Amino acid sequence: MAKLTDFNLPLSVNLDDSMAMMPNLKLSGFKEVVVTARISVDGNVALQSGELEGATQTITMTPEAQQVAVTISRVITSTGS
């Protein structure tokens, strides 16, 4: 997870095992991942209506570094709560 508070778009972020939210959930421990990016309205990690989000298709992990693009293309209109 990368939480950025001061940025300009477009933006590049490098994800690796050091960014795991929990030590047992390292990026290298997964065969497939989906990369999601969200622009929060208040900086809180909880999903809120009005935030902007984008996600990749499922990515098969490889030992080599991969470059993927996430297009922010969806406005969150309901959080289901």
Buried (B, 14 or more C-beta within 10 A) or exposed (E): EEEEEEEEEEEEEEBEEEEBEEEEEBBEEEEEBEBEBBBBEEEEEEBEEEBBBBBBEEEEEEEEEEEEEBEBEEEBEEEEE
